[in-house]
Amino acid sequence: MRTLLGISRLIDWINERIGHAMMWLVLAAVLISAGNAIMRKAFDIGSNAYLEIQWYLFAAVFMLGAGYVFLRNAHVRIDFISSRLPRRLNTMIDTAGIVVFVIPLCVILIDLSWPVFHRAWVSGEVSSNAGGLIRWPVLLLIPVGFGLLLLQSMSELIKRVAFLLGHLDQPFSVEPATAGSPEDPAPADGAAERAAIGGHQP
């Protein structure tokens, strides 16, 4: 379990860094959008490339940031139910959801989207709009984004299982905003290992 938790922390670190980078892409998208609007309105100058790069940046933030959202527990939850359940039960539900839904979904969408990207790469597909951009970079975001989400799903699964087995004090890197359900006490025999691996603290 110590090795798996080490892998989990590495995955968390990767998605944390990518999530922070996506914040800069949001700023870039805003600046490009504002600049494009000013050039069109003030000087009647425009370019489809400027429009499409905005879409590409939005797609990058959305796809590459999914793993970061999962890491930070910022995804949508049915809070009025989960907040009333014991933490162990919530963790079991999370574990089942990751195994049954999230991981298979990521694998299926990676499998379906990779050939689409590959065809665009091989053919050099370009936007049908005049002055538009090549398509393969934005199509590559789909398998890469779901790959990052798949990695984060594995990390979250490791943390949930570690919590249920008593190796971590909580099943999350970051507590959900509405979490307030009672905590089941962790077994005392897991304290030494939690200290040794530097596990997540409440």
C-alpha positions in Angstrom: 0.0 0.0 0.0 2.9 2.3 0.7 4.1 2.0 -2.9 0.6 2.6 -4.3 0.2 5.7 -2.1 3.5 7.0 -3.5 2.2 6.5 -7.0 -1.0 8.3 -6.0 1.0 11.3 -4.7 3.0 11.5 -8.0 -0.3 11.5 -10.0 -1.7 14.2 -7.7 1.4 16.3 -8.2 1.2 16.0 -12.0 -2.5 17.0 -12.1 -1.9 19.8 -9.6 0.8 21.3 -11.9 -1.3 20.9 -15.0 -4.3 22.5 -13.2 -2.3 25.5 -12.3 -1.1 25.8 -15.9 -4.7 25.7 -17.1 -5.3 28.9 -15.1 -2.9 30.7 -17.4 -4.7 29.4 -20.4 -7.9 31.0 -19.2 -6.1 34.3 -19.0 -4.7 33.7 -22.5 -8.2 33.0 -23.9 -9.6 36.1 -22.3 -6.8 38.3 -23.7 -7.1 36.8 -27.2 -10.9 37.1 -27.1 -10.7 40.7 -26.0 -8.0 41.6 -28.6 -10.0 39.9 -31.4 -13.2 41.8 -30.5 -11.3 45.1 -30.3 -9.6 44.5 -33.7 -12.9 43.6 -35.3 -15.0 46.5 -33.9 -12.3 49.2 -34.1 -10.4 48.3 -37.2 -12.6 45.8 -39.0 -9.8 43.3 -38.9 -10.5 39.7 -38.1 -9.1 36.2 -38.4 -10.7 32.8 -38.1 -7.4 31.6 -36.6 -7.9 34.0 -33.7 -11.5 32.6 -33.2 -10.4 29.0 -33.4 -7.5 29.5 -31.0 -10.0 30.6 -28.4 -11.9 27.4 -28.9 -8.7 25.4 -28.7 -7.8 27.1 -25.4 -11.2 26.5 -24.0 -11.0 22.8 -25.0 -7.5 22.6 -23.4 -8.8 24.0 -20.1 -11.9 21.8 -20.1 -10.1 18.5 -21.0 -6.7 18.9 -19.3 -8.3 20.3 -16.2 -10.6 17.4 -15.5 -8.1 15.5 -13.5 -7.3 18.6 -11.4 -11.0 19.1 -10.7 -11.3 15.5 -9.5 -8.2 15.9 -7.4 -9.6 19.1 -5.7 -13.0 17.5 -5.2 -14.6 20.3 -7.2 -16.8 18.1 -9.3 -20.6 18.0 -8.9 -21.9 15.9 -6.0 -25.4 15.3 -4.7 -24.5 17.1 -1.5 -27.9 16.9 0.3 -27.5 13.1 0.3 -23.8 12.6 0.7 -23.5 15.1 3.6 -25.9 13.0 5.6 -24.0 9.7 5.2 -21.1 8.4 7.3 -17.8 9.0 5.6 -17.0 5.3 5.3 -20.2 4.8 3.4 -19.5 7.8 1.1 -16.1 6.3 0.5 -17.5 3.0 -0.5 -19.9 4.7 -2.9 -17.1 6.7 -4.4 -15.0 3.6 -4.8 -17.8 1.8 -6.6 -18.5 4.8 -8.8 -14.8 5.1 -9.8 -14.5 1.4 -10.6 -17.8 0.9 -12.4 -18.3 4.3 -14.2 -15.3 6.6 -14.3 -12.5 4.2 -15.2 -14.4 2.3 -17.9 -15.7 5.7 -19.4 -12.1 7.0 -19.6 -10.8 3.8 -21.2 -13.7 3.7 -23.8 -13.3 7.4 -24.7 -9.5 7.1 -25.1 -10.0 4.1 -27.3 -12.6 5.9 -29.5 -10.8 9.3 -29.7 -7.3 8.1 -30.5 -8.1 7.0 -34.0 -9.8 10.3 -34.7 -6.7 12.2 -33.7 -4.4 9.8 -35.6 -6.4 10.3 -38.9 -6.2 14.1 -38.5 -2.4 13.8 -37.8 -1.7 11.6 -40.8 -3.9 13.6 -43.2 -2.8 17.0 -41.9 -6.5 17.9 -41.5 -7.1 21.7 -41.4 -10.2 23.6 -40.4 -12.6 24.2 -43.3 -12.8 27.9 -42.3 -10.6 30.3 -44.3 -7.4 30.8 -42.4 -8.3 28.2 -39.9 -6.0 26.1 -37.8 -4.8 22.5 -38.1 -7.1 20.1 -36.3 -4.9 17.4 -34.7 -3.8 19.5 -31.7 -7.4 20.0 -30.4 -8.3 16.4 -31.2 -5.2 15.2 -29.3 -6.7 16.9 -26.2 -9.5 14.3 -26.0 -7.4 11.2 -25.4 -4.8 13.1 -23.3 -7.5 14.7 -21.2 -9.2 11.4 -20.5 -5.8 9.9 -19.9 -5.2 12.4 -17.1 -8.6 11.8 -15.7 -8.0 8.1 -15.8 -4.7 8.6 -13.9 -6.5 10.7 -11.3 -9.2 8.2 -11.0 -6.6 5.5 -10.1 -5.1 7.9 -7.6 -8.5 8.6 -6.0 -9.2 4.8 -5.9 -5.9 4.2 -4.1 -6.7 6.8 -1.5 -10.3 5.5 -1.0 -9.1 1.9 -0.5 -6.2 3.1 1.7 -8.7 5.0 3.9 -11.0 1.9 4.1 -8.1 -0.2 5.1 -7.0 2.3 7.8 -3.8 3.6 6.1 -5.1 7.1 5.7 -7.0 9.4 8.0 -9.3 10.7 5.2 -10.1 9.5 1.6 -9.5 12.9 -0.1 -6.5 15.1 -0.8 -8.9 18.0 -0.3 -12.2 17.8 1.6 -15.4 18.4 -0.3 -16.8 21.8 0.5 -19.9 20.5 2.1 -18.3 17.6 3.9 -19.4 17.4 7.5 -20.4 13.8 8.0 -19.0 12.0 11.0 -15.7 10.4 10.6 -15.2 6.7 11.4 -12.1 6.4 13.6 -9.1 4.9 11.8 -7.7 1.7 13.4 -4.8 2.5 15.7 -2.5 0.0 14.0 -2.5 2.2 10.9 -1.0 5.2 12.7 2.6 4.1 12.3 2.3 3.5 8.6 0.5 6.8 8.1 3.4 8.6 9.8 5.9 6.6 7.7 4.4 7.4 4.4 3.5 11.0 5.2 -0.2 10.3 4.5 -2.8 13.1 4.0 -3.9 14.8 7.2 -7.4 16.2 7.9 
